[in-house]
């Protein structure tokens, strides 16, 4: 059974599972592309032009079992709310509304507590804001450290909620990172920072590039493997 609704459609597997597919047109795409939107728990079928949107839909239908299997494998969403336990720098952290004032405060302990006094309906946004600020601080410090090691200079460091990559580097020295790295162990965040700083010397993934990464993080392979294994868990955390 297929239900078309504008640029979306719902496909139903033989087992009765409903799979949502979003249809998009991207003129930069050279071929039909199928990817997962983990945040919205749906697939995205991309066509290079409007006249090929039907082919993109058929492309998704033919791969329905693959889509269903991978969507089922996604970790459950973790909502940032009172009492929720999430990872902060790789360690458990529990959210609480208890505390003084209006400023978020980290309280040491096992688990550590993030105190965010205020309205319950805004807690997710306030926790996310705290995490973005913490990520900016940790990543900025790491960038300064690795730029000094490599003898380069970053023009700017920003944090975003990127989905396709953990970090990026422009040719004019602007570095951007996913704020979700603050939930990973510190060594993983440091690896991504070193990776992007190395791009200030090599805008590629050549042996020379990886040699620069190695000079900063001799354990980079282990840290990259952690991110590949657990990255979806970081993306499963949401404000609401």
C-alpha positions, 0 to 999 in steps of 0.5 A: 500500500502506498499513500502519496502526500505531496513530497512525502509518501508512506510505504507499508512493508509485508510485515505491516511496518509503515515507512515514511519517505521524503522526496527531494530534488537536488540539482547538484546530485548526479544520480538518484540518492537514498539516505536516512533522516535519523532525526525524523525517522524517515528515508529521503529519496533525492532526484537530480531533477523534477522530471526524475522524482518518479524514478526516485520514488520507485528507487525507494520502493525497490529498497523498502526492506533496506530502509525498514531494516535500517530505521528499526536499527536506529536508537530510540530518541532521548528527550532532554527533560527533567530526570533524563540521563544523557552523556556529557563528555562521555559520562552520565549526566542527569537533568534536574529542575532543582536549583537556585537562580536561572543559570544552568549549573553542572553539579559533580557527582555520580551521576553528575547533575545539570541543574536548569531551574525554570519552566519545565516546557523550556527545559529542553531548549535550555539544556541544548543551549548549555551543551552548545556553549560547552561544545564551543568552549571545548572545541575552541580550546582544542582548535587552539591547541592543535593549530599551535602544534601544526603551525596553522591558524583558524579564522573562526570556530562555530558549532552547529547541528550538522547531520552529515559530518561532525566537522568541516573546514573552509579554504579560508580557515573557518571551522565548524563542528557539531555541538553533539560532540560534547556528549562524546568522550573528550578524546573523540571531540579532540580527534575531530578538532585535530582532523579539521585543523589538519585540513588547514594544511591539506584540504583532502584525505591524502597520506600527508593529511593523515600524517598531520592528524597522527602527529596530533592524535596517535589514537585517532583510529580508535577515536574515529571508530568510536564515532562511527559506532556511537554517532547515531546515539548522539544524533538521537538526543533531542530537545523535544 
